[in-house]
Amino acid sequence: MSTTAERGATPQRDRSPKQDRSPKQDRSRATRQRLLEAAVACLAEHGWAGSTVAVVAERAGVSRGAAQHHFPTREDLFTAAVEYVSEERSLALRDLFPDGAADRRAVVAAVVDLYTGPLFRAALHLWAAASNEDQLRPRVTELEARVGRETHRIAVELLGADESRPGVRETVQGLLDMARGLGLANLLTDDTARRARVVAQWAVLLEDALG
């Protein structure tokens, strides 16, 4: 009778490292994703003070050691979490209008929605913490500058804005600043009705300013 080696089969011990690592890598990515999502939820619900690594790890269903393997410090974890949700916000805006958007009111409403949901609420808590944490501040400032540029670029595309015209860039930035202000107001009260009127008025202003 021929042996396994004689038949040409690959012995168990000869599996490639890539094959052996793949399931482990998948588990690692899944763990990291759970930690990021749990960190965002904790920030939105409990703020910075109540969002420790231990609390996030428990919510994600992983050990504290596993959490620290992926994110050695608390700042690493929450900066990565807000970077993750910021990217998700940008993707969500683009996915609403995969072929572009002719209706500027819909674009204005979508931009405002980005700044009034739980993802932005989580980012706000990190901003507040960064204002008092010297180690955290430069990382969050750099991150938000990059996210702000990306959001501005997407808004320009969706609105069909020509920034070579005087005042157009400032008008688009004003929309984003307005949406951020509505997000701040939404922390304290549900101002859905007032927000809808503001969105409608901004759509009119944009039509006049962008042509």
Secondary structure, DSSP 8 states (H G I E B T S, - for coil): ---TTTTT---GGG--HHHHHHHHHHHHHHHHHHHHHHHHHHHHHHTTTT--HHHHHHHHTS-HHHHHHH-SSHHHHHHHHHHHHHHHHHHHHHHH-TT--S-HHHHHHHHHHHTTSHHHHHHHHHHHHHTT-TTTHHHHHHHHHHHHHHHHHHHHHHHT--TTSTTHHHHHHHHHHHHHHHHHHTTTS--HHHHHHHHHHHHHHHHHHH-
